[in-house]
Amino acid sequence: MQRMALYFSTLENNKIKCELCPHHCVLEDGQVGFCLTRRNQDGAMETLNYGQITSIALDPIEKKPLFHFNPSEMILSVGTFGCNMKCPFCQNWEISQQVAPTKSVSPQQLVSIAHSRGSRGIAYTYNEPFVWYEFVLDTSRVAAKEGLYNVLVTNGMIEREPLKLLLQSIHAMNIDLKAFDEKIYAKLGGDLKAVLRTIEMCVEANVHVEITTLIVPGVNDDLSHLEKEFQWISALDKSIPLHLSRYYPNYKYHAPATSPALLIEAYRLARKYLDFVYIGNLWDPEYEKTVCPNCGTVSIVRRGYDVEIVGLDDEGRCSKCGREIVRIF
Ligand code: SF4
């Protein structure tokens, strides 16, 4: 399925500049961008992955992870190939760092699949959805028109204008904040300022936001950097849920998995600043449960993807004190 790309400008000698993400790739005729998904074709930009799906599954929404948005639902989850970052520890490198086999689907077909599988929403996940921009935009518009909600699981690397447009049909996001340091971001092929701007814009647009930080030994495990991150999130909104996730060796990075002791130390530090903090990939219910920050009532108990809502009313408020805990769409 061919589709011309949005957000590029033409330069001299048939060159073009992509303006979708902060890399601003300048491409000669025939050249493909850093993300593997956008090509200069005769002086115009075409997408290489429009409607191309590498993975599709019905997942618990907690797997995204989203803990405070429609808890305990299953959601149709889809991904393509490509990414605009190059993390050596990528957990999904088979589809993010190379062109992978795909099946074609149209926006309307994908929305029909969501309906037929009983999903009330669609999650664009597994690889970076911003490098699938045109397909996510078209599909999320069709889905929203038909009463479905749309979720992005993203690294946050996008320019202001395309984000503004896409947010009109997005309801919830989990955004990776990989480190709180420009130099670390640059090594991973990213841009900290752009990611922070994305988080701010999403909060401003009243899109539900959760943040994930994968704690990788030797990369971003400095507690003083992490504390700055927690302070920054807290200043924006201390009720943004934060997932501190355990790294396991993968792709080109082979350091041992993050120690549970470090994760727990980071968790305790984060809790000083934030209302809702979780540890991912540790599978310890103590660090997966939701507790009302106002009155201490346990709202949700989780054992992995086994989710039990124990202290919420129908509108997602604490059943004891009425404090808003989760968003229900
Ligand atoms: S979206 Fe891809 S092609 Fe466009 S600037 Fe970013 S990395 Fe380059």
Residues whose N, C-alpha, C, O or C-beta is under 5 A from the ligand:
A	BS01	SF4	C18 L20 C21 H23 H24 C25 G33 F34 C35 R38 N84
